[in-house]
Amino acid sequence: MAGSSHGHTPAAWTGVIIAFIGFCVAGAFMVMAQPVGFWAGMALTLLGGVVGGIMRAMGLGQPKESRTLPHTAPAATREPAAAES
């Protein structure tokens, strides 16, 4: 995973940070027994995914890999032997 730069983009960081803040808000309001605050935090969590998706669509995410076939070397052919005199 470390070599693939998975998630090291502005879109990923922004989406995760917003979702984390939403999760913390929802958790705090759940402990305080405030359902409206809990659902507001859950809405923030979902907003993080939406913002991350929009930023990825704007080009701030991981580039899509092209699905090309790997290049293969041509088959080896035998050349006729040189005539010796």
PDB file of N, CA, C and O in Angstrom:
ATOM      1  N   MET A   1       0.806  -1.186   0.000  1.00  0.00           N
ATOM      2  CA  MET A   1       0.000   0.000   0.000  1.00  0.00           C
ATOM      3  C   MET A   1       0.857   1.260   0.000  1.00  0.00           C
ATOM      4  O   MET A   1       0.483   2.261  -0.611  1.00  0.00           O
ATOM      5  N   ALA A   2       1.971   1.224   0.660  1.00  0.00           N
ATOM      6  CA  ALA A   2       2.762   2.437   0.777  1.00  0.00           C
ATOM      7  C   ALA A   2       3.301   2.897  -0.571  1.00  0.00           C
ATOM      8  O   ALA A   2       3.446   4.098  -0.799  1.00  0.00           O
ATOM      9  N   GLY A   3       3.595   1.975  -1.452  1.00  0.00           N
ATOM     10  CA  GLY A   3       4.161   2.338  -2.731  1.00  0.00           C
ATOM     11  C   GLY A   3       3.139   2.791  -3.756  1.00  0.00           C
ATOM     12  O   GLY A   3       3.511   3.344  -4.791  1.00  0.00           O
ATOM     13  N   SER A   4       1.855   2.568  -3.492  1.00  0.00           N
ATOM     14  CA  SER A   4       0.848   2.885  -4.493  1.00  0.00           C
ATOM     15  C   SER A   4       0.284   4.294  -4.360  1.00  0.00           C
ATOM     16  O   SER A   4      -0.525   4.700  -5.194  1.00  0.00           O
ATOM     17  N   SER A   5       0.676   5.047  -3.351  1.00  0.00           N
ATOM     18  CA  SER A   5       0.165   6.387  -3.037  1.00  0.00           C
ATOM     19  C   SER A   5      -1.349   6.382  -2.940  1.00  0.00           C
ATOM     20  O   SER A   5      -2.009   7.322  -3.383  1.00  0.00           O
ATOM     21  N   HIS A   6      -1.896   5.334  -2.366  1.00  0.00           N
ATOM     22  CA  HIS A   6      -3.348   5.176  -2.197  1.00  0.00           C
ATOM     23  C   HIS A   6      -3.864   6.204  -1.198  1.00  0.00           C
ATOM     24  O   HIS A   6      -3.486   6.180  -0.027  1.00  0.00           O
ATOM     25  N   GLY A   7      -4.720   7.098  -1.656  1.00  0.00           N
ATOM     26  CA  GLY A   7      -5.359   8.051  -0.766  1.00  0.00           C
ATOM     27  C   GLY A   7      -4.575   9.306  -0.461  1.00  0.00           C
ATOM     28  O   GLY A   7      -5.026  10.126   0.338  1.00  0.00           O
ATOM     29  N   HIS A   8      -3.429   9.483  -1.063  1.00  0.00           N
ATOM     30  CA  HIS A   8      -2.610  10.669  -0.795  1.00  0.00           C
ATOM     31  C   HIS A   8      -2.966  11.775  -1.777  1.00  0.00           C
ATOM     32  O   HIS A   8      -2.117  12.227  -2.546  1.00  0.00           O
ATOM     33  N   THR A   9      -4.234  12.213  -1.751  1.00  0.00           N
ATOM     34  CA  THR A   9      -4.692  13.260  -2.656  1.00  0.00           C
ATOM     35  C   THR A   9      -5.503  14.277  -1.861  1.00  0.00           C
ATOM     36  O   THR A   9      -6.026  13.951  -0.795  1.00  0.00           O
ATOM     37  N   PRO A  10      -5.613  15.505  -2.365  1.00  0.00           N
ATOM     38  CA  PRO A  10      -6.433  16.501  -1.671  1.00  0.00           C
ATOM     39  C   PRO A  10      -7.890  16.046  -1.515  1.00  0.00           C
ATOM     40  O   PRO A  10      -8.515  16.333  -0.494  1.00  0.00           O
ATOM     41  N   ALA A  11      -8.431  15.348  -2.504  1.00  0.00           N
ATOM     42  CA  ALA A  11      -9.814  14.883  -2.418  1.00  0.00           C
ATOM     43  C   ALA A  11      -9.981  13.889  -1.272  1.00  0.00           C
ATOM     44  O   ALA A  11     -10.950  13.969  -0.516  1.00  0.00           O
ATOM     45  N   ALA A  12      -9.055  12.967  -1.143  1.00  0.00           N
ATOM     46  CA  ALA A  12      -9.143  11.965  -0.084  1.00  0.00           C
ATOM     47  C   ALA A  12      -8.987  12.599   1.294  1.00  0.00           C
ATOM     48  O   ALA A  12      -9.760  12.307   2.207  1.00  0.00           O
ATOM     49  N   TRP A  13      -7.996  13.459   1.444  1.00  0.00           N
ATOM     50  CA  TRP A  13      -7.769  14.098   2.740  1.00  0.00           C
ATOM     51  C   TRP A  13      -8.971  14.946   3.146  1.00  0.00           C
ATOM     52  O   TRP A  13      -9.407  14.877   4.296  1.00  0.00           O
ATOM     53  N   THR A  14      -9.506  15.730   2.241  1.00  0.00           N
ATOM     54  CA  THR A  14     -10.636  16.602   2.566  1.00  0.00           C
ATOM     55  C   THR A  14     -11.863  15.786   2.935  1.00  0.00           C
ATOM     56  O   THR A  14     -12.525  16.072   3.933  1.00  0.00           O
ATOM     57  N   GLY A  15     -12.169  14.781   2.140  1.00  0.00           N
ATOM     58  CA  GLY A  15     -13.328  13.945   2.425  1.00  0.00           C
ATOM     59  C   GLY A  15     -13.222  13.237   3.765  1.00  0.00           C
ATOM     60  O   GLY A  15     -14.200  13.168   4.509  1.00  0.00           O
ATOM     61  N   VAL A  16     -12.054  12.714   4.077  1.00  0.00           N
ATOM     62  CA  VAL A  16     -11.868  11.989   5.333  1.00  0.00           C
ATOM     63  C   VAL A  16     -11.928  12.945   6.525  1.00  0.00           C
ATOM     64  O   VAL A  16     -12.505  12.603   7.557  1.00  0.00           O
ATOM     65  N   ILE A  17     -11.347  14.130   6.398  1.00  0.00           N
ATOM     66  CA  ILE A  17     -11.376  15.086   7.504  1.00  0.00           C
ATOM     67  C   ILE A  17     -12.812  15.531   7.801  1.00  0.00           C
ATOM     68  O   ILE A  17     -13.211  15.600   8.964  1.00  0.00           O
ATOM     69  N   ILE A  18     -13.584  15.830   6.758  1.00  0.00           N
ATOM     70  CA  ILE A  18     -14.983  16.226   6.972  1.00  0.00           C
ATOM     71  C   ILE A  18     -15.776  15.075   7.587  1.00  0.00           C
ATOM     72  O   ILE A  18     -16.572  15.291   8.501  1.00  0.00           O
ATOM     73  N   ALA A  19     -15.566  13.862   7.097  1.00  0.00           N
ATOM     74  CA  ALA A  19     -16.280  12.712   7.639  1.00  0.00           C
ATOM     75  C   ALA A  19     -15.880  12.459   9.093  1.00  0.00           C
ATOM     76  O   ALA A  19     -16.725  12.091   9.909  1.00  0.00           O
ATOM     77  N   PHE A  20     -14.614  12.649   9.422  1.00  0.00           N
ATOM     78  CA  PHE A  20     -14.150  12.456  10.803  1.00  0.00           C
ATOM     79  C   PHE A  20     -14.783  13.475  11.743  1.00  0.00           C
ATOM     80  O   PHE A  20     -15.195  13.129  12.850  1.00  0.00           O
ATOM     81  N   ILE A  21     -14.860  14.727  11.305  1.00  0.00           N
ATOM     82  CA  ILE A  21     -15.502  15.754  12.123  1.00  0.00           C
ATOM     83  C   ILE A  21     -16.979  15.406  12.326  1.00  0.00           C
ATOM     84  O   ILE A  21     -17.501  15.540  13.433  1.00  0.00           O
ATOM     85  N   GLY A  22     -17.648  14.964  11.272  1.00  0.00           N
ATOM     86  CA  GLY A  22     -19.047  14.554  11.385  1.00  0.00           C
ATOM     87  C   GLY A  22     -19.227  13.392  12.341  1.00  0.00           C
ATOM     88  O   GLY A  22     -20.184  13.359  13.114  1.00  0.00           O
ATOM     89  N   PHE A  23     -18.299  12.429  12.291  1.00  0.00           N
ATOM     90  CA  PHE A  23     -18.363  11.283  13.189  1.00  0.00           C
ATOM     91  C   PHE A  23     -18.196  11.726  14.638  1.00  0.00           C
ATOM     92  O   PHE A  23     -18.899  11.238  15.522  1.00  0.00           O
ATOM     93  N   CYS A  24     -17.270  12.645  14.882  1.00  0.00           N
ATOM     94  CA  CYS A  24     -17.055  13.152  16.247  1.00  0.00           C
ATOM     95  C   CYS A  24     -18.275  13.924  16.746  1.00  0.00           C
ATOM     96  O   CYS A  24     -18.677  13.768  17.899  1.00  0.00           O
ATOM     97  N   VAL A  25     -18.865  14.755  15.886  1.00  0.00           N
ATOM     98  CA  VAL A  25     -20.071  15.503  16.257  1.00  0.00           C
ATOM     99  C   VAL A  25     -21.202  14.535  16.587  1.00  0.00           C
ATOM    100  O   VAL A  25     -21.881  14.697  17.601  1.00  0.00           O
ATOM    101  N   ALA A  26     -21.409  13.525  15.736  1.00  0.00           N
ATOM    102  CA  ALA A  26     -22.478  12.554  15.970  1.00  0.00           C
ATOM    103  C   ALA A  26     -22.241  11.802  17.274  1.00  0.00           C
ATOM    104  O   ALA A  26     -23.181  11.564  18.032  1.00  0.00           O
ATOM    105  N   GLY A  27     -21.000  11.427  17.539  1.00  0.00           N
ATOM    106  CA  GLY A  27     -20.689  10.714  18.779  1.00  0.00           C
ATOM    107  C   GLY A  27     -20.936  11.570  20.010  1.00  0.00           C
ATOM    108  O   GLY A  27     -21.467  11.081  21.007  1.00  0.00           O
ATOM    109  N   ALA A  28     -20.556  12.845  19.955  1.00  0.00           N
ATOM    110  CA  ALA A  28     -20.760  13.741  21.101  1.00  0.00           C
ATOM    111  C   ALA A  28     -22.256  13.937  21.376  1.00  0.00           C
ATOM    112  O   ALA A  28     -22.693  13.888  22.526  1.00  0.00           O
ATOM    113  N   PHE A  29     -23.026  14.156  20.326  1.00  0.00           N
ATOM    114  CA  PHE A  29     -24.455  14.357  20.528  1.00  0.00           C
ATOM    115  C   PHE A  29     -25.173  13.068  20.921  1.00  0.00           C
ATOM    116  O   PHE A  29     -26.218  13.115  21.570  1.00  0.00           O
ATOM    117  N   MET A  30     -24.626  11.927  20.535  1.00  0.00           N
ATOM    118  CA  MET A  30     -25.220  10.662  20.954  1.00  0.00           C
ATOM    119  C   MET A  30     -25.045  10.496  22.470  1.00  0.00           C
ATOM    120  O   MET A  30     -25.966  10.054  23.156  1.00  0.00           O
ATOM    121  N   VAL A  31     -23.871  10.849  22.986  1.00  0.00           N
ATOM    122  CA  VAL A  31     -23.620  10.760  24.416  1.00  0.00           C
ATOM    123  C   VAL A  31     -24.509  11.739  25.179  1.00  0.00           C
ATOM    124  O   VAL A  31     -24.957  11.437  26.286  1.00  0.00           O
ATOM    125  N   MET A  32     -24.767  12.906  24.596  1.00  0.00           N
ATOM    126  CA  MET A  32     -25.617  13.912  25.236  1.00  0.00           C
ATOM    127  C   MET A  32     -27.105  13.640  25.026  1.00  0.00           C
ATOM    128  O   MET A  32     -27.945  14.418  25.477  1.00  0.00           O
ATOM    129  N   ALA A  33     -27.437  12.544  24.346  1.00  0.00           N
ATOM    130  CA  ALA A  33     -28.828  12.148  24.081  1.00  0.00           C
ATOM    131  C   ALA A  33     -29.594  13.236  23.336  1.00  0.00           C
ATOM    132  O   ALA A  33     -30.723  13.567  23.695  1.00  0.00           O
ATOM    133  N   GLN A  34     -28.980  13.781  22.308  1.00  0.00           N
ATOM    134  CA  GLN A  34     -29.601  14.802  21.459  1.00  0.00           C
ATOM    135  C   GLN A  34     -29.711  14.245  20.043  1.00  0.00           C
ATOM    136  O   GLN A  34     -28.760  14.348  19.268  1.00  0.00           O
ATOM    137  N   PRO A  35     -30.853  13.659  19.692  1.00  0.00           N
ATOM    138  CA  PRO A  35     -30.984  13.005  18.381  1.00  0.00           C
ATOM    139  C   PRO A  35     -30.781  13.951  17.196  1.00  0.00           C
ATOM    140  O   PRO A  35     -30.222  13.548  16.175  1.00  0.00           O
ATOM    141  N   VAL A  36     -31.225  15.196  17.320  1.00  0.00           N
ATOM    142  CA  VAL A  36     -31.075  16.134  16.198  1.00  0.00           C
ATOM    143  C   VAL A  36     -29.594  16.393  15.915  1.00  0.00           C
ATOM    144  O   VAL A  36     -29.177  16.418  14.757  1.00  0.00           O
ATOM    145  N   GLY A  37     -28.809  16.582  16.959  1.00  0.00           N
ATOM    146  CA  GLY A  37     -27.366  16.782  16.783  1.00  0.00           C
ATOM    147  C   GLY A  37     -26.683  15.557  16.230  1.00  0.00           C
ATOM    148  O   GLY A  37     -25.759  15.652  15.422  1.00  0.00           O
ATOM    149  N   PHE A  38     -27.154  14.383  16.683  1.00  0.00           N
ATOM    150  CA  PHE A  38     -26.592  13.137  16.157  1.00  0.00           C
ATOM    151  C   PHE A  38     -26.806  13.051  14.650  1.00  0.00           C
ATOM    152  O   PHE A  38     -25.876  12.740  13.906  1.00  0.00           O
ATOM    153  N   TRP A  39     -28.035  13.327  14.196  1.00  0.00           N
ATOM    154  CA  TRP A  39     -28.321  13.224  12.766  1.00  0.00           C
ATOM    155  C   TRP A  39     -27.619  14.318  11.968  1.00  0.00           C
ATOM    156  O   TRP A  39     -27.294  14.122  10.797  1.00  0.00           O
ATOM    157  N   ALA A  40     -27.386  15.464  12.596  1.00  0.00           N
ATOM    158  CA  ALA A  40     -26.607  16.512  11.926  1.00  0.00           C
ATOM    159  C   ALA A  40     -25.165  16.037  11.718  1.00  0.00           C
ATOM    160  O   ALA A  40     -24.571  16.288  10.669  1.00  0.00           O
ATOM    161  N   GLY A  41     -24.609  15.356  12.713  1.00  0.00           N
ATOM    162  CA  GLY A  41     -23.268  14.789  12.570  1.00  0.00           C
ATOM    163  C   GLY A  41     -23.206  13.716  11.505  1.00  0.00           C
ATOM    164  O   GLY A  41     -22.225  13.615  10.768  1.00  0.00           O
ATOM    165  N   MET A  42     -24.270  12.903  11.424  1.00  0.00           N
ATOM    166  CA  MET A  42     -24.309  11.880  10.383  1.00  0.00           C
ATOM    167  C   MET A  42     -24.402  12.516   8.996  1.00  0.00           C
ATOM    168  O   MET A  42     -23.825  12.012   8.033  1.00  0.00           O
ATOM    169  N   ALA A  43     -25.135  13.627   8.908  1.00  0.00           N
ATOM    170  CA  ALA A  43     -25.210  14.346   7.634  1.00  0.00           C
ATOM    171  C   ALA A  43     -23.836  14.886   7.249  1.00  0.00           C
ATOM    172  O   ALA A  43     -23.464  14.858   6.075  1.00  0.00           O
ATOM    173  N   LEU A  44     -23.078  15.377   8.235  1.00  0.00           N
ATOM    174  CA  LEU A  44     -21.710  15.836   7.963  1.00  0.00           C
ATOM    175  C   LEU A  44     -20.839  14.686   7.473  1.00  0.00           C
ATOM    176  O   LEU A  44     -20.021  14.862   6.570  1.00  0.00           O
ATOM    177  N   THR A  45     -21.014  13.523   8.062  1.00  0.00           N
ATOM    178  CA  THR A  45     -20.240  12.354   7.641  1.00  0.00           C
ATOM    179  C   THR A  45     -20.520  12.019   6.178  1.00  0.00           C
ATOM    180  O   THR A  45     -19.594  11.749   5.413  1.00  0.00           O
ATOM    181  N   LEU A  46     -21.774  12.036   5.794  1.00  0.00           N
ATOM    182  CA  LEU A  46     -22.123  11.783   4.390  1.00  0.00           C
ATOM    183  C   LEU A  46     -21.619  12.905   3.485  1.00  0.00           C
ATOM    184  O   LEU A  46     -21.210  12.656   2.351  1.00  0.00           O
ATOM    185  N   LEU A  47     -21.648  14.135   3.987  1.00  0.00           N
ATOM    186  CA  LEU A  47     -21.151  15.266   3.211  1.00  0.00           C
ATOM    187  C   LEU A  47     -19.663  15.094   2.874  1.00  0.00           C
ATOM    188  O   LEU A  47     -19.216  15.509   1.805  1.00  0.00           O
ATOM    189  N   GLY A  48     -18.912  14.492   3.775  1.00  0.00           N
ATOM    190  CA  GLY A  48     -17.496  14.234   3.502  1.00  0.00           C
ATOM    191  C   GLY A  48     -17.305  13.364   2.277  1.00  0.00           C
ATOM    192  O   GLY A  48     -16.417  13.615   1.463  1.00  0.00           O
ATOM    193  N   GLY A  49     -18.139  12.338   2.142  1.00  0.00           N
ATOM    194  CA  GLY A  49     -18.052  11.478   0.958  1.00  0.00           C
ATOM    195  C   GLY A  49     -18.448  12.209  -0.314  1.00  0.00           C
ATOM    196  O   GLY A  49     -17.846  12.008  -1.368  1.00  0.00           O
ATOM    197  N   VAL A  50     -19.463  13.057  -0.210  1.00  0.00           N
ATOM    198  CA  VAL A  50     -19.907  13.825  -1.386  1.00  0.00           C
ATOM    199  C   VAL A  50     -18.830  14.821  -1.812  1.00  0.00           C
ATOM    200  O   VAL A  50     -18.525  14.939  -2.999  1.00  0.00           O
ATOM    201  N   VAL A  51     -18.258  15.533  -0.850  1.00  0.00           N
ATOM    202  CA  VAL A  51     -17.210  16.513  -1.167  1.00  0.00           C
ATOM    203  C   VAL A  51     -15.989  15.819  -1.768  1.00  0.00           C
ATOM    204  O   VAL A  51     -15.410  16.316  -2.735  1.00  0.00           O
ATOM    205  N   GLY A  52     -15.593  14.678  -1.205  1.00  0.00           N
ATOM    206  CA  GLY A  52     -14.475  13.923  -1.767  1.00  0.00           C
ATOM    207  C   GLY A  52     -14.739  13.479  -3.195  1.00  0.00           C
ATOM    208  O   GLY A  52     -13.847  13.539  -4.041  1.00  0.00           O
ATOM    209  N   GLY A  53     -15.966  13.032  -3.469  1.00  0.00           N
ATOM    210  CA  GLY A  53     -16.327  12.615  -4.826  1.00  0.00           C
ATOM    211  C   GLY A  53     -16.322  13.774  -5.809  1.00  0.00           C
ATOM    212  O   GLY A  53     -15.868  13.630  -6.944  1.00  0.00           O
ATOM    213  N   ILE A  54     -16.825  14.921  -5.374  1.00  0.00           N
ATOM    214  CA  ILE A  54     -16.824  16.101  -6.245  1.00  0.00           C
ATOM    215  C   ILE A  54     -15.396  16.545  -6.536  1.00  0.00           C
ATOM    216  O   ILE A  54     -15.063  16.870  -7.675  1.00  0.00           O
ATOM    217  N   MET A  55     -14.554  16.558  -5.508  1.00  0.00           N
ATOM    218  CA  MET A  55     -13.155  16.961  -5.723  1.00  0.00           C
ATOM    219  C   MET A  55     -12.435  15.985  -6.640  1.00  0.00           C
ATOM    220  O   MET A  55     -11.609  16.395  -7.456  1.00  0.00           O
ATOM    221  N   ARG A  56     -12.742  14.691  -6.514  1.00  0.00           N
ATOM    222  CA  ARG A  56     -12.129  13.704  -7.418  1.00  0.00           C
ATOM    223  C   ARG A  56     -12.567  13.954  -8.852  1.00  0.00           C
ATOM    224  O   ARG A  56     -11.770  13.840  -9.783  1.00  0.00           O
ATOM    225  N   ALA A  57     -13.851  14.299  -9.026  1.00  0.00           N
ATOM    226  CA  ALA A  57     -14.362  14.590 -10.368  1.00  0.00           C
ATOM    227  C   ALA A  57     -13.720  15.854 -10.943  1.00  0.00           C
ATOM    228  O   ALA A  57     -13.610  15.999 -12.160  1.00  0.00           O
ATOM    229  N   MET A  58     -13.297  16.768 -10.064  1.00  0.00           N
ATOM    230  CA  MET A  58     -12.633  17.995 -10.510  1.00  0.00           C
ATOM    231  C   MET A  58     -11.155  17.767 -10.844  1.00  0.00           C
ATOM    232  O   MET A  58     -10.470  18.689 -11.285  1.00  0.00           O
ATOM    233  N   GLY A  59     -10.668  16.550 -10.635  1.00  0.00           N
ATOM    234  CA  GLY A  59      -9.281  16.244 -10.983  1.00  0.00           C
ATOM    235  C   GLY A  59      -8.329  16.287  -9.812  1.00  0.00           C
ATOM    236  O   GLY A  59      -7.115  16.249 -10.018  1.00  0.00           O
ATOM    237  N   LEU A  60      -8.829  16.366  -8.589  1.00  0.00           N
ATOM    238  CA  LEU A  60      -7.957  16.447  -7.420  1.00  0.00           C
ATOM    239  C   LEU A  60      -7.771  15.097  -6.740  1.00  0.00           C
ATOM    240  O   LEU A  60      -7.223  15.026  -5.640  1.00  0.00           O
ATOM    241  N   GLY A  61      -8.221  14.031  -7.384  1.00  0.00           N
ATOM    242  CA  GLY A  61      -8.102  12.692  -6.815  1.00  0.00           C
ATOM    243  C   GLY A  61      -7.061  11.871  -7.541  1.00  0.00           C
ATOM    244  O   GLY A  61      -6.277  12.389  -8.336  1.00  0.00           O
ATOM    245  N   GLN A  62      -7.067  10.599  -7.258  1.00  0.00           N
ATOM    246  CA  GLN A  62      -6.138   9.668  -7.887  1.00  0.00           C
ATOM    247  C   GLN A  62      -6.486   9.534  -9.371  1.00  0.00           C
ATOM    248  O   GLN A  62      -7.655   9.341  -9.703  1.00  0.00           O
ATOM    249  N   PRO A  63      -5.509   9.630 -10.267  1.00  0.00           N
ATOM    250  CA  PRO A  63      -5.827   9.470 -11.697  1.00  0.00           C
ATOM    251  C   PRO A  63      -6.271   8.040 -11.988  1.00  0.00           C
ATOM    252  O   PRO A  63      -5.791   7.085 -11.378  1.00  0.00           O
ATOM    253  N   LYS A  64      -7.195   7.918 -12.930  1.00  0.00           N
ATOM    254  CA  LYS A  64      -7.671   6.586 -13.307  1.00  0.00           C
ATOM    255  C   LYS A  64      -6.593   5.872 -14.101  1.00  0.00           C
ATOM    256  O   LYS A  64      -5.911   6.464 -14.936  1.00  0.00           O
ATOM    257  N   GLU A  65      -6.458   4.579 -13.818  1.00  0.00           N
ATOM    258  CA  GLU A  65      -5.466   3.782 -14.546  1.00  0.00           C
ATOM    259  C   GLU A  65      -6.054   3.360 -15.878  1.00  0.00           C
ATOM    260  O   GLU A  65      -7.224   2.989 -15.965  1.00  0.00           O
ATOM    261  N   SER A  66      -5.231   3.421 -16.916  1.00  0.00           N
ATOM    262  CA  SER A  66      -5.709   2.946 -18.213  1.00  0.00           C
ATOM    263  C   SER A  66      -5.645   1.426 -18.224  1.00  0.00           C
ATOM    264  O   SER A  66      -4.715   0.828 -17.684  1.00  0.00           O
ATOM    265  N   ARG A  67      -6.626   0.822 -18.833  1.00  0.00           N
ATOM    266  CA  ARG A  67      -6.694  -0.638 -18.871  1.00  0.00           C
ATOM    267  C   ARG A  67      -6.164  -1.149 -20.203  1.00  0.00           C
ATOM    268  O   ARG A  67      -6.913  -1.705 -21.006  1.00  0.00           O
ATOM    269  N   THR A  68      -4.875  -0.959 -20.432  1.00  0.00           N
ATOM    270  CA  THR A  68      -4.270  -1.433 -21.661  1.00  0.00           C
ATOM    271  C   THR A  68      -3.620  -2.784 -21.396  1.00  0.00           C
ATOM    272  O   THR A  68      -3.218  -3.094 -20.275  1.00  0.00           O
ATOM    273  N   LEU A  69      -3.529  -3.563 -22.440  1.00  0.00           N
ATOM    274  CA  LEU A  69      -2.867  -4.850 -22.317  1.00  0.00           C
ATOM    275  C   LEU A  69      -1.366  -4.644 -22.219  1.00  0.00           C
ATOM    276  O   LEU A  69      -0.825  -3.728 -22.838  1.00  0.00           O
ATOM    277  N   PRO A  70      -0.691  -5.479 -21.455  1.00  0.00           N
ATOM    278  CA  PRO A  70       0.756  -5.322 -21.351  1.00  0.00           C
ATOM    279  C   PRO A  70       1.433  -5.580 -22.689  1.00  0.00           C
ATOM    280  O   PRO A  70       1.003  -6.434 -23.464  1.00  0.00           O
ATOM    281  N   HIS A  71       2.485  -4.836 -22.946  1.00  0.00           N
ATOM    282  CA  HIS A  71       3.222  -4.971 -24.204  1.00  0.00           C
ATOM    283  C   HIS A  71       4.033  -6.262 -24.161  1.00  0.00           C
ATOM    284  O   HIS A  71       4.780  -6.508 -23.215  1.00  0.00           O
ATOM    285  N   THR A  72       3.877  -7.068 -25.181  1.00  0.00           N
ATOM    286  CA  THR A  72       4.646  -8.309 -25.261  1.00  0.00           C
ATOM    287  C   THR A  72       5.633  -8.204 -26.410  1.00  0.00           C
ATOM    288  O   THR A  72       5.369  -7.565 -27.428  1.00  0.00           O
ATOM    289  N   ALA A  73       6.743  -8.831 -26.225  1.00  0.00           N
ATOM    290  CA  ALA A  73       7.786  -8.827 -27.265  1.00  0.00           C
ATOM    291  C   ALA A  73       7.313  -9.688 -28.436  1.00  0.00           C
ATOM    292  O   ALA A  73       6.611 -10.679 -28.238  1.00  0.00           O
ATOM    293  N   PRO A  74       7.696  -9.311 -29.647  1.00  0.00           N
ATOM    294  CA  PRO A  74       7.309 -10.132 -30.794  1.00  0.00           C
ATOM    295  C   PRO A  74       7.956 -11.515 -30.706  1.00  0.00           C
ATOM    296  O   PRO A  74       9.007 -11.687 -30.089  1.00  0.00           O
ATOM    297  N   ALA A  75       7.315 -12.479 -31.324  1.00  0.00           N
ATOM    298  CA  ALA A  75       7.845 -13.840 -31.311  1.00  0.00           C
ATOM    299  C   ALA A  75       9.197 -13.876 -32.022  1.00  0.00           C
ATOM    300  O   ALA A  75       9.397 -13.214 -33.040  1.00  0.00           O
ATOM    301  N   ALA A  76      10.096 -14.642 -31.479  1.00  0.00           N
ATOM    302  CA  ALA A  76      11.423 -14.758 -32.077  1.00  0.00           C
ATOM    303  C   ALA A  76      11.340 -15.535 -33.387  1.00  0.00           C
ATOM    304  O   ALA A  76      10.659 -16.557 -33.476  1.00  0.00           O
ATOM    305  N   THR A  77      12.030 -15.042 -34.381  1.00  0.00           N
ATOM    306  CA  THR A  77      12.072 -15.742 -35.660  1.00  0.00           C
ATOM    307  C   THR A  77      13.505 -16.144 -35.939  1.00  0.00           C
ATOM    308  O   THR A  77      14.454 -15.466 -35.544  1.00  0.00           O
ATOM    309  N   ARG A  78      13.632 -17.238 -36.614  1.00  0.00           N
ATOM    310  CA  ARG A  78      14.980 -17.710 -36.946  1.00  0.00           C
ATOM    311  C   ARG A  78      15.397 -17.160 -38.291  1.00  0.00           C
ATOM    312  O   ARG A  78      14.639 -17.215 -39.259  1.00  0.00           O
ATOM    313  N   GLU A  79      16.577 -16.642 -38.345  1.00  0.00           N
ATOM    314  CA  GLU A  79      17.116 -16.159 -39.613  1.00  0.00           C
ATOM    315  C   GLU A  79      17.871 -17.307 -40.274  1.00  0.00           C
ATOM    316  O   GLU A  79      18.463 -18.147 -39.596  1.00  0.00           O
ATOM    317  N   PRO A  80      17.843 -17.333 -41.582  1.00  0.00           N
ATOM    318  CA  PRO A  80      18.587 -18.419 -42.265  1.00  0.00           C
ATOM    319  C   PRO A  80      20.080 -18.282 -41.988  1.00  0.00           C
ATOM    320  O   PRO A  80      20.617 -17.179 -41.884  1.00  0.00           O
ATOM    321  N   ALA A  81      20.726 -19.427 -41.872  1.00  0.00           N
ATOM    322  CA  ALA A  81      22.151 -19.431 -41.607  1.00  0.00           C
ATOM    323  C   ALA A  81      22.900 -18.905 -42.824  1.00  0.00           C
ATOM    324  O   ALA A  81      22.504 -19.156 -43.962  1.00  0.00           O
ATOM    325  N   ALA A  82      23.966 -18.185 -42.581  1.00  0.00           N
ATOM    326  CA  ALA A  82      24.787 -17.650 -43.682  1.00  0.00           C
ATOM    327  C   ALA A  82      25.541 -18.811 -44.326  1.00  0.00           C
ATOM    328  O   ALA A  82      26.059 -19.694 -43.643  1.00  0.00           O
ATOM    329  N   ALA A  83      25.587 -18.786 -45.644  1.00  0.00           N
ATOM    330  CA  ALA A  83      26.293 -19.835 -46.384  1.00  0.00           C
ATOM    331  C   ALA A  83      27.789 -19.640 -46.223  1.00  0.00           C
ATOM    332  O   ALA A  83      28.320 -18.543 -46.395  1.00  0.00           O
ATOM    333  N   GLU A  84      28.447 -20.729 -45.890  1.00  0.00           N
ATOM    334  CA  GLU A  84      29.907 -20.655 -45.739  1.00  0.00           C
ATOM    335  C   GLU A  84      30.554 -21.104 -47.033  1.00  0.00           C
ATOM    336  O   GLU A  84      30.074 -22.043 -47.667  1.00  0.00           O
ATOM    337  N   SER A  85      31.624 -20.459 -47.435  1.00  0.00           N
ATOM    338  CA  SER A  85      32.301 -20.836 -48.671  1.00  0.00           C
ATOM    339  C   SER A  85      33.554 -21.600 -48.395  1.00  0.00           C
ATOM    340  O   SER A  85      34.253 -21.998 -49.327  1.00  0.00           O
TER     341      SER A  85
END
